Amino acid sequence: MTAPALTAEVVSTAAAVAADWIAFRRRLLDVPGVQFAVRLHDDLLHSSAHGHADREGDVALTPAHVFRVASHSKTFTATAVLRLVAQGRVRLDDELAAHVPWVGEEDPELGRASLRELLGHAGGVTRDGRDGDFWQLDGTFPDVEGLRAAVRTGGSVLPRSSRFKYSNVGYSLLGLVVEAVSGTPYGQFVARELVAPLGLTRTTPDLPAAGDLATGYSAAATGPRRALGHAPTAAMAAATGFCSTAEDLTAWFSAHRPGRTEVLDEHAQRLAQRAEWSTGDDDDHRTYGLGFAGEQVGERRLVGHSGGFPGHISKSVLDPGAGLALSVLTNCVDGPAAEFAVGAVKLVDLFAAEWGAQGPAVDLDVFCGRWATLWGVVDVVRAGSTLLALDPAAADPAAHPVVLAAVDDRTLRVVRDTGYGDLGEDWRLGRRDDGTPTLRGASGATMVPLARFAPA
């Protein structure tokens, strides 16, 4: 099977439904705020923000607020290295110590690691060093001397190219390679070579941010959420320093699809995105290339990256062939960015597969909305001329859609479900004496709009 073909109409409609689902799940999970953006073939088809940028100040989140997008930084660093390779200024098989000599002095084995190994997290390098409390905002992120100390006290921990081992220290060292080869500070180089050409006006390699920062919050599991501060990442900017928005990140990943050559030619794109290592199990087919993670969602092969910073969790994905890019940014330590991003992709594919092109004989919009009973909430939505009933409380909103067909201008018939529902039965519109719309449907129960629902 192949992934369904996508059109702007399908993606725009599905993205709007995905945004409503994200907004509902955000409230259920007590996530302070979520940014969500979707592009198709470089066109921004959806951008929304839900919840708060700052709860204490009652500041509503907007698409312009900036998030700490953490390990998304690795996609910029890998792209920078691959640009230098394309320019003939460095080779992927160069040893690290050839460009950062002190690494070989402190750890000869790490000094022999190739740039390719470091880009693919195969250098066997310590993840964050022995003192990583800066990830709890207890102390500052290391400068170059702090990075050197981390290498000295235990840089190499596994044999090179023995397996995938994620390393922020390794990518921080790649930032030093970019500096050494280009003769330019890392932040200046990526801003000039990558950020500016794409017009990413809200993206910076580290603090200061190019806009108002969304406040980050602690995890719900540790007690009431508390606001967290923002820390510069110093010598670890190449691994985790970037600040950006969902709109900018979708533009960034869209620039890595075939036909776009502003930052990388298509050969370099293939090098970055092809699987170097398997990082998951057989079910999800997770992989890692050179700075880009890969995963399978349904029939769609995606590349992208996630990010985790104190108070911010993010996820962006790209289907290079289809030109679909989406990004989800959350401002809490336990933010479900991956759930939201994958769920949105699944909704896009559901809508593409179920889209009805034939014009409806009746007004389908009168059936649409968020309906509630004592048992929960159901969203009735349109995919073209097809009506779907979805569960907005579900972690996977596309898992068990109910397909409805219009019988007349007041009646729907369930034509597909799991068999546990109302297959073959009718849902019928009505109205209470006070004017409240009703939809007698699931299990014969009367549903009313969520805004009008009150438990008996």
Summary of the structure (lengths in Angstrom):
residues: 456
radius of gyration: 24.2
end to end distance: 47.6
largest distance: 83.1
contacts: 1634
relative contact order: 0.15
helix: 33%
strand: 27%
